[in-house]
């Protein structure tokens, strides 16, 4: 009774081993970008590439590293990306299961009553049949690789979700770092505004007493009050910014950030690495997870062409079962009750009104679309790196220039204050010097923030942050 089933199993294994594949040979498209990044500097040979530097080794500030770790544990977007991997893995297992027959056991009873005029005895009769079988139904022999092509497509999509999670982690690390830096800059701006307000309050009180004594004019008093109220408005404005920055950091971290992990001011060194080597675009960009994800989608589209091609060829499916059958339940497993069935079926497409060719055209066009998307992803990544490098080349000079500008305006303010107190200049000159110094100090904070953010952006653009 089991001999046909064993023979069939051997035949199925031999069939799977000899099945062919109609998937086109995959060729990675050439990177449509220049051979080198513009503005890239030659880094030391010992400096590792960005994608090999773990984020814990890149960011120097301990508090920032702790906030990033908090976000990687609690951020909901990253959690969704991880769950998408589990979903894709399950979908791949579902597709892979089609390579094997689904074997199941069945038990059934059939009861039938015939009226007397349909029986040989002339009396109504009830017949019963019991059966117990094990087998499989409509199992397709993958002669032309249709199922294997679909399995390869599902595998590439699954691997693409892995790259998507890595890409999401890189973006999250950069987003947390930038949110933390913006909070640091706004806290520094708030402290500057508060200090300026306190200084102007003292100046205003002094001028008010001088005005009451008749030593200065009402114009000086009102001009001093103008500066005072402007600083007070800035204190309130930056208080709002700081509160909003803390809310943004909490959102991206996915949990409340402890107060001891929040920055006070911009740190002098965000990165533990002095300079990141740009490297060769074709090598660097091909390792970025978002580029790898686009390539996985291209490979999946390439595999779907194999399934569409296989649909032009005959498909063979098998249904087989073996077991026992009896007219009584007690005799179901008696000797001689064995039964088996074997029903092969072949389907040959003859006329489909162009449906199969249209399906193949769709898969080929989709492959071409994925090629264009892959090339566009490389071009976009190249621009990100090139923009970050272009900004990097001038930032050191800009920071130095702003520092020197603050020093010069501070010296100018002291001279104006001394000349005003000596009665040489009017209060208008001192007023202008105060305003210029305040703006110069704010611009210095802004360019320092830009320098720190650029280091984060370049680290992200070069594929760092997922390890």
C-alpha positions as CSV (number, residue, x, y, z in Angstrom):
1,X,0.0,0.0,0.0
2,X,2.9,2.4,0.8
3,X,5.0,1.4,-2.2
4,X,3.5,3.9,-4.6
5,X,3.9,6.7,-2.1
6,X,7.6,5.9,-1.6
7,X,8.2,5.7,-5.3
8,X,6.5,9.0,-5.8
9,X,8.6,10.7,-3.0
10,X,11.8,9.6,-4.8
11,X,10.5,10.9,-8.1
12,X,9.7,14.3,-6.5
13,X,13.2,14.6,-5.0
14,X,14.7,13.9,-8.4
15,X,12.4,16.4,-10.0
16,X,13.4,19.2,-7.6
17,X,17.1,18.4,-8.1
18,X,16.8,18.7,-11.9
19,X,14.5,21.7,-12.0
20,X,15.8,24.6,-14.1
21,X,15.6,28.3,-13.5
22,X,14.6,31.0,-16.0
23,X,15.7,33.9,-13.8
24,X,17.9,36.3,-15.9
25,X,21.6,36.5,-14.8
26,X,21.8,39.4,-12.4
27,X,24.2,42.2,-13.3
28,X,24.7,45.1,-10.9
29,X,24.2,48.4,-12.7
30,X,27.3,50.6,-12.9
31,X,27.2,53.5,-10.4
32,X,26.2,56.6,-12.4
33,X,28.4,59.0,-10.3
34,X,31.9,60.4,-10.7
35,X,34.9,58.4,-9.6
36,X,35.7,60.6,-6.6
37,X,33.8,62.9,-4.3
38,X,34.4,66.6,-4.9
39,X,36.2,68.3,-2.1
40,X,37.3,65.0,-0.5
41,X,40.6,65.3,1.4
42,X,43.2,62.5,1.8
43,X,42.7,60.9,5.2
44,X,45.3,58.9,7.1
45,X,45.6,55.3,6.1
46,X,44.9,54.1,9.6
47,X,41.5,56.0,9.7
48,X,38.7,53.4,9.3
49,X,35.8,53.9,7.0
50,X,32.6,55.5,8.5
51,X,30.5,52.3,8.0
52,X,33.0,50.3,10.1
53,X,32.9,52.8,13.1
54,X,30.3,51.9,15.6
55,X,28.2,54.9,16.8
56,X,29.5,54.3,20.4
57,X,33.0,54.8,19.1
58,X,32.2,57.8,17.0
59,X,30.3,60.1,19.4
60,X,32.6,61.4,22.1
61,X,30.0,62.8,24.6
62,X,28.9,60.1,27.1
63,X,25.5,61.7,27.6
64,X,24.8,61.7,23.9
65,X,25.7,58.0,23.6
66,X,23.3,57.2,26.4
67,X,20.5,59.1,24.7
68,X,21.1,57.3,21.5
69,X,21.1,53.9,23.3
70,X,17.7,54.9,24.9
71,X,16.3,55.7,21.4
72,X,17.5,52.5,19.9
73,X,15.6,50.6,22.6
74,X,12.4,52.7,22.6
75,X,11.9,54.4,19.3
76,X,8.7,53.2,17.7
77,X,9.8,53.7,14.1
78,X,12.8,51.5,14.6
79,X,10.5,49.0,16.4
80,X,8.2,48.9,13.4
81,X,11.3,48.4,11.1
82,X,12.3,45.4,13.2
83,X,8.8,44.0,13.2
84,X,8.7,44.3,9.4
85,X,11.7,42.0,9.3
86,X,9.8,39.4,11.3
87,X,6.8,39.8,8.9
88,X,9.0,39.5,5.8
89,X,10.7,36.4,7.3
90,X,7.3,34.8,7.9
91,X,6.2,35.6,4.4
92,X,9.4,34.1,3.0
93,X,8.8,30.9,5.0
94,X,5.3,30.8,3.5
95,X,6.6,31.1,0.0
96,X,9.4,28.6,0.6
97,X,6.8,26.0,1.8
98,X,5.5,25.8,-1.7
99,X,8.7,24.0,-2.7
100,X,7.4,21.0,-0.7
101,X,4.2,19.0,-0.7
102,X,1.7,19.8,2.1
103,X,1.0,16.4,3.6
104,X,-2.1,15.9,5.6
105,X,-4.2,13.2,7.1
106,X,-7.9,12.9,6.5
107,X,-10.7,10.8,8.0
108,X,-14.2,10.7,6.5
109,X,-17.5,8.9,6.6
110,X,-19.9,8.8,3.7
111,X,-23.5,7.7,4.4
112,X,-26.2,7.3,1.7
113,X,-29.8,6.2,1.8
114,X,-31.4,4.7,-1.3
115,X,-35.2,4.3,-1.6
116,X,-36.6,0.8,-2.2
117,X,-37.3,1.4,-5.9
118,X,-33.6,1.9,-6.5
119,X,-32.3,-1.1,-4.6
120,X,-32.2,-4.7,-5.8
121,X,-34.1,-5.9,-2.8
122,X,-36.9,-3.5,-3.2
123,X,-36.4,-2.1,0.3
124,X,-34.8,1.1,1.4
125,X,-31.1,0.7,2.2
126,X,-28.5,2.8,4.0
127,X,-24.8,2.4,3.0
128,X,-21.8,3.7,4.8
129,X,-18.2,4.0,3.9
130,X,-15.3,4.9,6.3
131,X,-11.9,6.0,5.1
132,X,-8.6,7.2,6.6
133,X,-5.9,8.5,4.3
134,X,-2.7,10.5,4.3
135,X,-1.4,12.3,1.2
136,X,-1.1,15.7,-0.6
137,X,-3.2,17.6,-3.1
138,X,-2.3,19.7,-6.1
139,X,1.5,19.8,-5.5
140,X,3.2,21.5,-8.4
141,X,6.4,20.0,-9.8
142,X,8.7,22.9,-10.3
143,X,10.2,21.8,-13.6
144,X,10.8,25.3,-14.9
145,X,11.6,27.1,-11.6
146,X,8.4,29.2,-11.2
147,X,8.1,28.4,-7.5
148,X,11.9,28.8,-7.0
149,X,11.8,32.2,-8.7
150,X,9.0,33.3,-6.4
151,X,11.0,32.0,-3.5
152,X,14.1,33.9,-4.6
153,X,11.9,37.0,-4.9
154,X,10.5,36.6,-1.4
155,X,14.1,36.0,0.0
156,X,15.4,39.3,-1.6
157,X,12.4,41.2,-0.2
158,X,13.1,39.7,3.2
159,X,16.8,40.7,3.0
160,X,15.7,44.1,1.9
161,X,13.8,44.6,5.2
162,X,17.0,43.9,7.0
163,X,18.7,46.7,5.1
164,X,15.7,48.9,5.8
165,X,16.1,48.4,9.5
166,X,19.8,49.3,9.3
167,X,19.0,52.4,7.3
168,X,16.3,53.3,9.8
169,X,18.9,52.9,12.6
170,X,21.4,55.2,10.8
171,X,18.7,57.8,10.4
172,X,17.6,57.5,14.0
173,X,21.2,57.8,15.4
174,X,21.7,61.0,13.3
175,X,18.2,62.3,14.2
176,X,18.9,61.9,17.9
177,X,22.3,63.4,17.7
178,X,21.0,66.5,15.8
179,X,18.0,66.9,18.2
180,X,20.5,66.7,21.1
181,X,22.8,69.3,19.5
182,X,19.9,71.7,18.7
183,X,18.8,71.5,22.3
184,X,22.4,72.2,23.4
185,X,22.6,75.2,21.0
186,X,19.2,76.7,22.1
187,X,20.2,76.3,25.8
188,X,23.4,78.1,25.1
189,X,21.4,80.8,23.2
190,X,19.0,81.0,26.2
191,X,21.9,81.4,28.6
192,X,23.4,84.1,26.3
193,X,20.0,86.0,26.2
194,X,19.6,85.7,30.0
195,X,23.1,87.1,30.6
196,X,22.6,89.9,28.1
197,X,19.3,90.7,29.7
198,X,20.9,90.9,33.1
199,X,23.7,93.1,31.8
200,X,21.2,95.4,30.1
201,X,19.1,95.5,33.2
202,X,22.0,96.9,35.2
203,X,22.8,99.4,32.4
204,X,19.2,100.5,32.3
205,X,19.0,100.9,36.1
206,X,22.2,103.0,35.9
207,X,20.9,105.2,33.1
208,X,17.5,105.6,34.8
209,X,19.2,106.9,37.9
210,X,21.3,109.3,35.8
211,X,18.2,110.5,34.0
212,X,16.5,111.1,37.3
213,X,19.5,113.1,38.3
214,X,19.4,115.1,35.1
215,X,22.7,113.7,33.8
216,X,21.3,112.0,30.6
217,X,18.5,112.7,28.2
218,X,15.2,110.8,27.9
219,X,16.4,109.5,24.5
220,X,19.2,107.6,26.2
221,X,16.8,106.2,28.7
222,X,14.3,105.0,26.1
223,X,17.1,103.5,23.9
224,X,18.4,101.6,26.9
225,X,14.9,100.3,27.6
226,X,14.6,99.2,24.0
227,X,17.6,97.0,24.3
228,X,16.4,95.7,27.6
229,X,12.9,94.6,26.4
230,X,14.5,93.1,23.3
231,X,16.7,90.9,25.4
232,X,13.7,90.0,27.7
233,X,11.7,88.9,24.6
234,X,14.7,86.7,23.5
235,X,14.8,85.1,26.9
236,X,11.2,84.1,26.6
237,X,11.6,83.0,23.0
238,X,14.5,80.7,23.7
239,X,12.7,79.3,26.7
240,X,10.0,78.2,24.3
241,X,12.6,76.8,21.9
242,X,14.3,74.8,24.7
243,X,11.0,73.3,25.8
244,X,10.1,72.3,22.2
245,X,13.6,70.9,21.7
246,X,13.2,68.7,24.8
247,X,9.8,67.5,23.5
248,X,11.3,66.6,20.1
249,X,14.2,64.7,21.8
250,X,11.7,62.8,24.0
251,X,9.7,61.9,20.9
252,X,12.7,60.6,18.9
253,X,14.1,58.8,21.9
254,X,10.7,57.1,22.5
255,X,10.9,57.7,26.3
256,X,11.5,60.5,28.7
257,X,15.2,61.6,28.7
258,X,16.7,61.9,32.2
259,X,17.7,65.4,33.1
260,X,21.3,64.4,33.7
261,X,21.6,63.3,30.0
262,X,20.5,66.6,28.6
263,X,23.2,69.0,27.3
264,X,24.0,72.3,28.9
265,X,25.9,73.9,26.0
266,X,27.4,72.8,22.8
267,X,30.4,70.6,23.6
268,X,33.8,71.3,22.1
269,X,34.0,67.8,20.5
270,X,31.0,65.9,19.2
271,X,33.0,63.2,17.3
272,X,35.8,61.1,18.6
273,X,37.2,60.9,15.0
274,X,39.0,63.9,13.7
275,X,38.2,63.4,10.0
276,X,36.2,60.8,8.2
277,X,37.8,59.4,4.9
278,X,35.4,59.9,2.0
279,X,36.8,57.0,0.0
280,X,35.8,55.9,-3.5
281,X,32.1,56.5,-4.2
282,X,31.4,53.1,-5.9
283,X,32.8,51.4,-2.8
284,X,31.4,53.6,-0.1
285,X,27.9,54.1,-1.5
286,X,27.4,50.4,-2.3
287,X,27.8,49.6,1.4
288,X,25.1,52.0,2.5
289,X,22.0,50.1,3.8
290,X,19.5,52.2,1.7
291,X,21.5,51.4,-1.4
292,X,21.6,47.7,-0.5
293,X,17.9,47.8,0.1
294,X,17.4,49.3,-3.4
295,X,19.6,46.6,-4.9
296,X,17.6,43.9,-3.0
297,X,14.4,45.3,-4.6
298,X,16.2,45.1,-8.0
299,X,17.2,41.5,-7.4
300,X,13.6,40.6,-6.4
301,X,12.3,42.2,-9.6
302,X,14.8,40.2,-11.5
303,X,13.7,37.0,-9.9
304,X,10.0,37.7,-10.7
305,X,10.9,37.7,-14.4
306,X,11.9,34.0,-14.0
307,X,8.4,33.2,-12.6
308,X,6.7,35.1,-15.4
309,X,8.8,33.2,-18.0
310,X,8.0,29.8,-16.4
311,X,4.3,30.5,-16.8
312,X,4.7,30.0,-20.6
313,X,5.6,26.3,-20.0
314,X,3.4,23.4,-18.9
315,X,2.7,23.0,-15.2
316,X,2.4,19.6,-13.7
317,X,0.6,19.1,-10.4
318,X,0.1,15.9,-8.4
319,X,-2.5,14.7,-6.0
320,X,-1.9,11.4,-4.1
321,X,-3.2,9.7,-1.1
322,X,-2.9,6.3,0.6
323,X,-4.8,4.8,3.5
324,X,-7.6,2.4,4.3
325,X,-11.3,2.2,3.5
326,X,-14.2,0.0,4.8
327,X,-17.9,-0.2,4.9
328,X,-17.8,-0.5,8.7
329,X,-15.9,1.5,11.2
330,X,-14.6,-1.6,12.9
331,X,-13.1,-3.0,9.7
332,X,-11.3,0.2,8.8
333,X,-7.9,-1.2,9.7
334,X,-8.5,-4.9,8.8
335,X,-6.2,-6.7,6.4
336,X,-7.1,-6.0,2.7
337,X,-8.6,-2.6,3.5
338,X,-5.7,-0.6,2.0
339,X,-6.4,1.9,-0.7
340,X,-4.4,4.5,-2.6
341,X,-5.0,7.1,-5.3
342,X,-2.6,8.9,-7.7
343,X,-3.9,11.8,-9.9
344,X,-1.3,13.7,-11.9
345,X,-2.5,16.7,-13.8
346,X,-0.8,18.7,-16.6
347,X,-1.8,22.1,-17.8
348,X,-0.4,23.4,-21.1
349,X,-1.1,27.1,-21.9
350,X,-2.4,27.3,-25.5
351,X,-4.4,30.5,-25.8
352,X,-4.2,33.2,-23.0
353,X,-5.1,36.2,-25.1
354,X,-1.7,37.8,-24.4
355,X,-2.1,37.6,-20.6
356,X,1.2,35.7,-20.1
357,X,3.2,38.0,-22.4
358,X,1.7,41.0,-20.7
359,X,2.7,39.6,-17.3
360,X,6.2,39.1,-18.5
361,X,6.3,42.6,-19.9
362,X,5.1,43.9,-16.5
363,X,8.0,42.2,-14.7
364,X,10.6,43.4,-17.2
365,X,9.4,47.0,-17.0
366,X,9.3,46.7,-13.2
367,X,12.9,45.5,-13.3
368,X,13.8,48.5,-15.4
369,X,12.0,50.8,-12.9
370,X,14.0,49.2,-10.1
371,X,17.2,49.8,-12.0
372,X,16.4,53.5,-12.3
373,X,15.5,53.7,-8.6
374,X,18.7,52.0,-7.7
375,X,20.7,54.5,-9.8
376,X,18.8,57.4,-8.4
377,X,19.5,56.2,-4.8
378,X,23.2,56.1,-5.6
379,X,23.0,59.6,-7.1
380,X,21.1,61.0,-4.1
381,X,23.6,59.4,-1.7
382,X,26.5,60.8,-3.7
383,X,25.0,64.3,-3.4
384,X,24.5,63.9,0.3
385,X,28.2,63.1,0.8
386,X,29.3,65.7,-1.7
387,X,27.2,68.4,0.1
388,X,28.5,67.4,3.5
389,X,32.1,67.5,2.2
390,X,31.6,70.9,0.6
391,X,30.4,72.3,3.8
392,X,33.1,70.6,5.8
393,X,35.9,72.3,3.8
394,X,34.8,75.8,4.9
395,X,33.4,75.2,8.4
396,X,36.8,75.4,10.3
397,X,37.5,78.7,8.7
398,X,33.9,80.0,9.4
399,X,34.1,79.0,13.0
400,X,37.5,80.7,13.4
401,X,36.2,83.8,11.7
402,X,33.2,84.0,13.9
403,X,35.4,83.6,17.1
404,X,37.6,86.4,15.9
405,X,34.6,88.5,15.1
406,X,33.2,88.0,18.6
407,X,36.6,89.0,20.1
408,X,36.7,92.1,17.9
409,X,33.2,93.2,18.7
410,X,33.7,92.6,22.4
411,X,36.8,94.8,22.3
412,X,34.8,97.4,20.3
413,X,32.0,97.3,22.9
414,X,34.4,97.9,25.8
415,X,35.9,100.9,24.0
416,X,32.5,102.3,23.2
417,X,31.5,101.9,26.8
418,X,34.6,103.6,28.0
419,X,34.1,106.5,25.5
420,X,30.5,106.9,26.6
421,X,31.4,107.0,30.2
422,X,34.1,109.5,29.4
423,X,31.6,111.7,27.6
424,X,33.3,111.3,24.3
425,X,30.5,109.4,22.4
426,X,26.8,109.4,22.6
427,X,24.8,106.5,24.0
428,X,23.8,105.6,20.4
429,X,27.4,104.4,19.7
430,X,27.3,102.2,22.8
431,X,23.9,100.9,21.9
432,X,25.1,99.9,18.5
433,X,28.1,98.1,20.0
434,X,26.0,96.1,22.4
435,X,23.7,95.0,19.6
436,X,26.6,94.0,17.3
437,X,28.2,92.0,20.1
438,X,25.0,90.2,20.9
439,X,24.4,89.3,17.2
440,X,28.0,88.1,16.8
441,X,27.8,85.8,19.8
442,X,24.5,84.3,18.4
443,X,26.1,83.8,15.0
444,X,29.1,82.0,16.7
445,X,26.7,79.6,18.4
446,X,24.9,79.0,15.1
447,X,28.1,78.2,13.2
448,X,29.3,75.9,16.0
449,X,26.0,74.0,15.8
450,X,26.5,73.8,12.0
451,X,29.9,72.4,12.5
452,X,28.7,69.7,14.9
453,X,25.7,68.8,12.8
454,X,27.9,68.5,9.7
455,X,30.0,65.9,11.4
456,X,26.8,63.9,12.2
457,X,25.5,64.4,8.6
458,X,28.8,63.2,7.1
459,X,28.9,60.2,9.3
460,X,25.4,59.3,8.3
461,X,26.0,60.0,4.6
462,X,29.0,57.7,4.5
463,X,26.9,54.8,6.0
464,X,28.0,55.0,9.6
465,X,25.7,54.4,12.6
466,X,24.2,51.0,12.1
467,X,26.8,48.9,13.9
